[in-house]
Amino acid sequence: MASGMKTIRRVDTNISFWEIGSDGPTVVFLHGLAGSSRELRPTAEALAKDFRLVLIDQRGHGRSTRRPGSLSREDFALDVIEVIQRCSPAEPVTLVGESMGGHTAFLVAAARPDLVARE
């Protein structure tokens, strides 16, 4: 079972994310505005037996860079795309987003449908 926090750097911003769960299909969780991946952990832990979960602290939130140079919606989507490409390079993921995270999920799916199995 994979577990632990990781960080990637994209341009001038660190994006932190947690990986937990099994070797099952990958599900990426995206929190809402003013939230963090921490609020999604209980749900992810309940699913960890059957899925590989990636919980992203979106830019400006949680353990990611708190004051990034850009807060554009495009950069939110590009951050998620970068995490997906690193965590699940060979298989499309399922995106689950709450509020702002849902909007980010739609932007990712529109920009890179090849990375998304469903949202």
C-alpha positions in Angstrom: 0.0 0.0 0.0 1.5 3.3 -1.1 1.5 6.1 1.4 3.1 9.4 2.0 3.3 13.1 1.0 5.3 14.1 -2.1 6.0 17.4 -3.7 6.6 18.3 -7.3 7.9 21.7 -8.6 6.1 23.3 -11.5 7.6 26.7 -12.6 7.8 28.6 -9.4 5.3 26.6 -7.3 5.6 23.5 -5.2 2.6 21.2 -5.4 2.2 18.8 -2.5 0.1 15.6 -2.7 -0.5 12.4 -0.8 -0.6 9.0 -2.3 -2.4 6.3 -0.3 -4.1 3.0 -1.1 -3.6 -0.1 -3.1 -2.4 -0.8 -6.6 -6.0 -0.5 -7.9 -7.2 2.2 -10.3 -6.0 5.7 -9.5 -8.5 8.3 -8.2 -7.4 11.9 -7.9 -9.2 14.0 -5.2 -9.3 17.9 -5.6 -10.5 19.9 -2.6 -12.6 23.1 -2.7 -11.6 26.8 -2.3 -9.9 27.5 1.1 -9.6 23.7 1.7 -6.8 21.2 1.6 -6.3 17.5 0.9 -6.5 16.9 4.6 -10.3 17.2 4.6 -10.5 14.4 2.0 -8.3 11.9 3.9 -11.2 10.1 5.7 -12.9 9.4 2.4 -9.7 8.3 0.8 -8.8 6.1 3.7 -12.2 4.4 3.4 -11.5 3.6 -0.3 -7.8 2.8 0.1 -8.3 -1.0 0.0 -9.6 -1.0 -3.6 -8.1 2.2 -5.1 -4.9 4.2 -5.3 -5.7 7.7 -4.1 -3.9 10.9 -4.9 -5.0 13.9 -2.8 -3.6 17.2 -4.1 -3.1 20.4 -2.2 -3.9 22.8 -5.0 -1.6 25.9 -5.3 -2.2 28.4 -2.6 -3.6 25.7 -0.3 -2.5 23.2 2.3 1.2 22.3 2.0 1.6 23.6 -1.5 3.2 27.1 -2.1 0.9 29.5 -0.2 1.6 32.5 -2.4 2.3 31.3 -5.9 3.1 33.7 -8.6 -0.1 32.8 -10.5 -3.5 31.8 -9.4 -4.9 31.4 -12.9 -7.4 28.6 -13.5 -5.0 27.4 -16.2 -2.2 26.9 -13.7 -4.4 25.0 -11.4 -5.2 22.6 -14.2 -1.6 22.4 -15.4 -0.5 21.5 -11.8 -3.0 18.6 -11.7 -1.9 17.4 -15.2 1.7 17.4 -14.0 0.8 15.3 -10.9 -1.2 12.8 -13.0 1.6 12.4 -15.5 4.0 11.6 -12.6 1.6 9.4 -10.6 -0.2 7.5 -13.3 1.8 7.8 -16.6 0.4 4.7 -18.2 -3.2 4.7 -17.1 -6.0 7.4 -17.2 -7.4 8.4 -13.8 -10.7 9.2 -12.2 -11.0 12.8 -11.1 -13.1 13.7 -8.0 -13.5 17.4 -7.2 -15.4 19.4 -4.7 -16.5 22.9 -5.6 -13.3 24.6 -7.0 -11.8 21.2 -7.3 -14.7 20.1 -9.5 -14.0 23.1 -11.8 -10.4 22.2 -11.9 -11.3 18.6 -12.8 -13.4 19.8 -15.8 -10.5 22.0 -17.0 -8.1 19.0 -16.8 -10.5 16.7 -18.6 -11.1 19.3 -21.3 -7.4 20.0 -21.8 -6.1 16.4 -21.5 -8.9 13.9 -22.1 -6.2 11.2 -22.6 -5.3 11.4 -18.9 -8.9 11.1 -17.6 -10.9 7.9 -17.5 -13.9 9.7 -15.9 -14.7 12.6 -13.7 
